[in-house]
């Protein structure tokens, strides 16, 4: 069965040109230039096939597996940091 991906909720557009956007993922702290065409292909999809975009976007967290609960990951990090401060 093929793994499907979705656009990460932690992506922001850091910079734009006429034909490219600089995406920054606030969870992975990675930045990547992407063409507007590729961006338009993934921005509103919940069923992204890796054949549609670069595998690198998945490796860097700009797209994540469709069933990933990104909010839970972020909450776990916050809790872990809080617990470390208490020790």
Secondary structure, DSSP 8 states (H G I E B T S, - for coil): ----EEE-TTEEEEEE-SSEEEEEETTTTEEEEEEHHHHHHHTT-S-B-TTTS-HHHHHTTSEEETT--HHHHHHHHHHHHHHHHH-
